[in-house]
Amino acid sequence: MASPSRLQIAARGVTDVGRRRDHNEDAFLVDGDLGLFVVADGMGGHAGGGTASTLAVDTIRARVRAAREAEPAIFQEPAPAESSRVPDVLRQAVEDACRKIYLAAQDDPSLQGMGTTVTAALVAGDSAFVAHVGDSRCYLARGDQMFQISEDHSLVNEQLKAGAITEDEARSSRFRNIITRSVGFEEEVLVDVMGLELKAGDTLVLCCDGLSNLVEDGEIAHIATGEPLSDAPEKLVALANERGGDDNITVIVVRIAEPT
């Protein structure tokens, strides 16, 4: 049962190994029935990274589905973002994923040290809630503006905020892939959760750093909002690959429209 809304949601996601890696450690979810969209960029080697990202996506989906089955009213009754209980469900889902990944690594020495980023958007009514850990991103394109909803948990972003490096230096930093927070590396993690009221015409973009490191925010907005939904994710991936494709590339584009 989908959440009642005055808005219509359409989404498409894609993942690609890129041009420099021989395996894909990313995972993603597009679940229109739940209104749930997740990008997870795994780390920890050939087995560990893919295991962590897949565990994260599967656990978050199962946790959100179970919560909706147990308390459908909190998803069905429109509530302002600031008073909704949905963000607690999303936070707990990511926390559950963290514990599962950590415990799986304790049981299998080949998975030691695995973890993943998680950026998840859950649409309920006319609100979207974003849970975020790591340096994958969630953007909101509204009108002619593009906003980064999530904040990177990365060494480079900390250096930027401290004024130690410039934005140009950040883009080329050899430390740009070092993250300061991940899901599953430890048993518990602090999850950033944000809420926003959606409007018809909005576009949400969830992506890993394999895209955002190579494609500028304005370019992401231009393709995500200007191309047909059936083509937009693939065109974003193709652009990242044209520029080197030095990592796995995953992107989800979510379009918000008036009901037809």
N, C-alpha and C positions, 0 to 999 in steps of 0.2 A: 504494500500500500504506500503510494507516494505521499509526501507531505503536501497538504493543501497550500496553494500559493496562487497569487494573481499573476505570477510570472511563469514563463516556459523556459526550460533548461535543455540545452543540447550540448553534447561534449564529444570530443574525440581525442584519443591519446596514441602515442607511438613511441617506441624505443628502438635504438640503433646502436650497434657495437662501436661505431666510429671507424676511423681509419688507422689508428695506432694500436688498438687493443685486440687481443685474440679471443676475448670472451666478454660477455656482458654481465656486469654485477648490479645493474639497475633492475627495478621492478616498478610497475605502476598499476593503478586501478582506476577504472571508469565504471561506476555503478550508478546508473541513472535512477534506478528504483530507490536506492538508499539516499541518493543525492550526495554520494561520497566519491571523492577524487583524491588519489594519493600518488605521490612520487617518492621513491626511496632509492637512494644511491648508496649501495653497499660497499664496504671496505673490509679487508682482511684476507686477501688472496683469492685464488680461483674458486675454492670451495666456500670460504667464509663469507665473502662479500655477497655472492648470490644467495646464499642461505639466509643471511641476515635480512637482506632487502625483501626476499619472498616471505620470510616469517613475519616481518613487520606488516606488509600489506595484508596477508591472510589474517593476522591477529586483529588488526584494526577493523577490518571488514566484519569479522565474526563478532567482535565486541559491540560494534555499533548496531548490527542486526539484532543481537540478543537484547540490547537495551531498548530498541524500538518495539520488539515483541513483548517485553516485560512492562513497559510504560509507554504505550503508543501516544498517549495524550500529549506528552511533552514535545513530540514531533508534529502532531496534527494540529494543535491549537497555536495559532500565530501569537508570538510574544515578542516584545522588544528585545533586541540583542542583549541589552544590559541586564535583563531579568530572566532570560532563557536558561534552562538547565542543560541544554544541548552541549554547550562548551565543556561542561564537566564530563559528559559522556565521552567526548572526543579526547580530552586530556587523559582520562583513565584508560582509554583504548591504547594510546601511545605508551603510557606507563606499563600496561600489560605486555605490550610488544617488547618493551625494554627488558622486562624480567624474563620473558620467554627466550629471547636471544641470548641473554647473559647465561641463563641456566643451560641452554643447549651447548654453549661453548665450554661450560664446566664439565659436561658429560663426554665431550669429544675433543681430544687434544688437537686434532687437525683443524678445529674451528676456533682455537684460542685467539682472543683479541679481535674477533669480528665485531662489526657494528654497522650502522647505517644512518644516513640522514633520513628524516621524515618531514615531508611537507604535505599536509592533508587539509582539504577543504570539505566541509559538510554543510550542505544547504538545507535549511529547515524554514518553511514558510517563505518570507521575503528577506531572510537573513542568511549570511554565510559566516561560518566560523572556521578559522584557520588555526591548526596546531602545527608547531614548527620546532624542529631541532636540527641543527647543522647548517649547511650552506646551500642546500636546494632552496628554491625561491617560489613565492606566490606573488604575482603581480595583479593589479586591477587596472584595466584600461577603461576610462570613463570620458566620453567626449573626446577631446583632443589631448587628454592628459594620461600619463602612465605613472602609477604609484607602485612602489615595492612595498607590499604589505608585511612581509617577513623581514627580519633582520638577520644577516649572516652571522652565525656563530663561528667565526674564523679568526685566525691570527692576523691576517691582513686587515680585516675590518676593525679589530681592536687597535691596530697601529694607525689606521685612518682616523678613528675617533679621537685618539690621543694626539693627533697632529704630527705623528712621527714620519709619515709618508704622504705623498700627494696621490690623487686619484690616478694620474698617469703611472706613477710608480707602482700603485696597487695592481693595475692591470697586467704589468709585466713582472711582478714579484715572483721569485722562485718559491716563496712560501704560500702562494695563493691557494694551494690545495690542502693546507693544514687547518683542520677544524678544531674548535675548542669544546665542542659538545656533540655527542652522538648517542644514538639509541642502541643499547645493548652492550656497549663496551664495559659499563658498570651496571650494577643491578638496578639502580635508580637514576633518573635523569630529570632535570628541570625542563618542563615543556612550556614554551611560549604559546599562549592562546589569545587570539584576537577575534573580534566580531565586527561585522559591517552590514549595514542595510543595503540590499541590492536594488538596482533600478533597471528598468528595461533599457537595453542598449549596452549594458555593462559586459565586459569580457574579463574572465579570470584566466590567467596563465600560470600553470605550475610547471616547473622545470628543474633539472639538475644543473650543476655547474658546467657540465659538458656543453650546454647551450649558452648559459649566461657569461661564461668566460670568453666566448668567441663572437657573440652577437650582442650588439648594443641594445639597451632598453628600448630606444625609439624604433629600432628595426624590428624587435620582437613585437611591439605594439602595432606597427604598420602591417606586418604579415598576419598577426593574430586577428586583427579587426578587419583587414581589407580583403583577405582572400576567403574563398568559400571554406566553410568548416571542414569539408571533406578533404581539402588540400592543405590547409594552414599548418598542421603539425609537421607533415612531411616536408613542406617548404622550409620550415625553420630548421629541421634536421639537415636538409640538403645544404643550407647556407653555412651551418656549423662545419659540415664536412668539407665544403669548399675552402674553408679557412684553416684546414688542417685536421679537424676531427680527432684531436689528441686524447679524447676520453669518450666513454659511453655517453650517449645523448638521449635524453628522455624529456618529453613535453606533453602536457595536456592543455587543450584549449576548451574553455567552457563559455558558451554564449548564453546570455540572459535576454529574453524577449517577452513581449506581450503575448498572452495566449492567442492562438489562432482560432 
